[in-house]
Amino acid sequence: MKKLNLKSLIKEDRQCYQDGADFYDDDSGELIASYKDLVKGDYDTNGAEQARIKFQNEHPDYGIVYPFSEGTDDDFNDDDEEFQPEENDCFIADVVRGGYDISCDGKFLTHVDEYDEAISTVSEWQDKNNYFPNTWFIDDHGGHELVNLHDKLSQESISLKNLVPEEFQRSPIDGMRKQQAVKYITKNFKVYEKLRGFFNDDSWKPINGIIGDLQRGMIPISIEKTEYQKEGGVPARKIWWCEIPFTNQNRRPDKLNVIITAAGAGSVQDPLDRYDVTFVIN
């Protein structure tokens, strides 16, 4: 998501992020302000910009705002050579049969079952070879998306474990009962609102977006398994099995189970060309 650095305008260094016309504290996920009268719809970028300016004027202690808008066509032009894959780049390919094929510098490296393992494999290969090309995710439809290795859970987890004292590695749901934790996650991260409707992208954008939102909010969700399910020999849905470990109200290790399903609603030939999403957490 495109970031706007406003540190030079203020003295403090607190952070927040913007979702539509809502503004949330980057650390706690708490709703700070909402200007629904300015933003009529999720894609009203003009209203979102007005909301950002109003928020910044009224909350000068917050220094970095993550705008809802992902940028204009001038910001991200698919025709720009900079954002097109090259032969010597690294690739993580989502395989219909399950798992991910990894290649770098024109050579096939390995096949892994989990996405987080694929991220780690590419990162380790780049460190070992002292060569850091762009990394691309290739979906099962052939579409491509640039991957920021350092923005993924595996890299965040490594950084946290190495750089942050253990007593500060705390999730906001630690100390809660399961029902409280479920309510906190679904409400503060607007899970069901963001997954409402039908989608037709090639990279599971809403699902990756929710998982990314949780990770950035210090909810340690991890993907344990993914699977395509077929009907009539054609992939009809994709399922993600995830886990969220936490410490419950009794100070004992516990976990939430999450099942995310993208169910095909497209054509008979390609059901997943259009899909809806269900998110089950317990």
N, C-alpha and C positions, 0 to 999 in steps of 0.2 A: 504494500500500500504506500502511496506517495506520502512523504513526510514534509512538513513545513517547519523549518527551524526558526523560532521566534526568540531565541535566547538573547539576541542582541537588543531586544526591545524591553526586556524586563530584568530584574535583579535576581529573582529566585530561579530555582531549577526544578520545580515540580513538573510533573507530566500528566497529560490526559490524552484520551483519544476520542475521536468523533465518529458517531454512527448515525447518519442521517442528520437529524436536528438534536440528537442527544449527545451529551458529553459525559464521559466516565473517567474517574481517577484511574491512572494507568497501573497503580499498585494494588488498590483494593477492589477495583471494579465498581465502586460506588457511583451512582448517578449524581452528577454535580448540577447540571442544568439541562433544560429541554425547551426548545423554541419551536414547537409544532406549528405555530401560526406562520412561520417563515418557510417551512418545507412541507409542501403538499404531498409529495411522493418521494420514494426512495431515490429517484433519479433526477430530482430537482436540484441540479448542481448550483444554480444561481442562489436558490434559497439556502442551500447548505453553506455556501460561501458567506452569505449574510449572517447566518447563525454563527459561523466561526468568528467573524469580525465582532459581532455582539458579545459573544462569549469572552473573547480576548479583552475587550474593553471593560467588561464587568468582573473578570477574574484575572487580573494582571499577574497573580502569583503562579499561574500555570504557564510554563515556557514552551512546551512542544505540543502541538496539536496534530493529530493524524486526521487529515480531512477525509470525509466520506468519499469524495470523488476520486477515482483512480487516474485522473488526468485526461487531457484532451488527446485528440489524434496526433497533435504535434509532439506531445510528450512521449507517446509510445506508438511509433509507426512501424507496423509489421514489415514495411518495405525497406526500413533502414538496414543497411548491411550489418550494423553493429549488433542487431538483435536477431540475426539469422544464424542457424547452426552451420558450423564448418566441419570438414572431415576430421580434423584433429581434436575436436571438442570431446567432452565426456557425455555419455548418454545413458539414461536410466529408462528402459523400455518396459511399459506395463504389458505383460504377456497374457493373452486370453486364457491360456491353460492354467494360469496362476503364477504369481511371483514376478520377478523383474530380471531382465537381462541387462548386463552392464558392459559397456565398452568405452575405451578411452584411447585417443590417438590412433584411431583406425583399427584397434585390436579388441577382440572380444575378451573380457576378463573372466566373468563368472555369471552364474544364475543364483539369485537369492530369493528367499520366500517373503521377507518383510521389507517394507520401504525404508524403515529406519536403518536396517542392515545395508541396504543399497547406498544410502547417504554416507554411512561410515566407510564403506568399501571405496567409494570414489574419493573421499577425503584422504584416506590412508594412502591410496595410490598416488594422489597428487603430492602429498608430503614426501613420500618415498622417492618419487621421480623429480621432485623440485620443479614441477611443471603444473601450472594452474590455468588451464583453459576454461572456457565457459562450460557449465554443466546444464544439460537439457533433460526434461522429463518428456518422454514420448508416450502418449496415451494409446489405448487400443484401437483408436480410429486413425492414428497416424499424425494427430496434431502434436505440436511441440510447445513447451513453455520453459522459460529460463528459470533455473533453480538457484537460489541463494543458499549454499551449503550451510552457512553460518546462521541461517534463519530457522533451521529445522530443529526438531526436538533433540535429536542425538547430539548435535553440536551444543545446544543450549544446556543439556544435561551435563556434558563433559565440562563445559565452562563453569557451571554452578558448582559441581563437585570439586573442581580444582581450585577455584578462586574464592568461593564463598564459605565462611565457617559453617560447620554443620548445624549449629544452633539457629542460623538464619535461613536455612533451606526449608522454609515453611510454606505450605499451601494454605490459601485462605479458607479451605474447608476442613483443615485439621481441627480436631476438637468437636466436630459436629456429629450428630446422629446421621444415619444414612438418608433419612427423609429430608433433613435439613440441608444436607449437602446437595441432594438432587434439586431441591427448590432453589438453592443459591445458584447453581450452575445454569439451570434452564431460564431463570429470571434475569440474572445479571448479564448473561451472555446472549439473551434473546434468541435462544436456540430455535424454538418452534417458529418464531416470526421470520427468521432468516431462511428457514428451510421450507416455507410455505410456497405452494405453486408448482409449476413445471419448469424444467431446465433443459437446455439443448446445447450446452457447451461440450467440448471434447476433452476436458481435463478434470472433471468432477470438482469444478470450482467451488460450489457451495459447501461441499463436504470438506475439502481441504481448507476452506475458509473458516469453518467452525472449529476444526481441529487446531488450526493456527491461532484462532482467537483464544481458545482454552489454554494453549501452551504459553502464549504471551501473558495471559492472566495468571500464570503460575499454577494452573491446574495440570498435573503431570499425566496427561492422557497419552497412552501409547497404543499403537496398532499391533495387535497380537496375531491377527490372521486376516487375509482377504480371500474372497472366492467368487468366481463367476458361476451362476447357476443357469443352466440351459433349458430351453423348451423347444422340442423339435430340432435339436442340434444347433440352435442359435442362442447365444447369450441373451438372457431375458432380464437378468438382474445381477447386481454386484453387491456383496455384503462385506462390511468391515466389522470385525470383532475387536473391541477396544477395552482397555482396563484403565481405571483411575485409582491408584493407591493413595491412601490417606491414613491418618491416625484418628480413630473415632473418639467419642466422648469418654470412653474408659481408658484412653491412652494406649489402645492396642492397635496393631496394624490391621487395616481393613481395606476393602476395595469396592469400587462401583464397577459394574459391568455395563458396557455400552454396545449396542448393536445398531449400526447404521445401514440402511438398505436403500439402494437406488433401484427402483423398479421401472422397467421399461414401459413407456407409453407411446412409443413411436410406431413405425411401420412393421409389418409382418417380417419383412426382410431384415430390418435393423431396429429391433425394439428399443435399444438404448440410445437411439438418435434423439429421443425425447424421454425424460424420466422425472419421476417425483421421488421425494426422499422421506423416509421415516427414521426417527431417532428415538430409540428405546433405552432408557437408563434406569438401573435399579441396583 
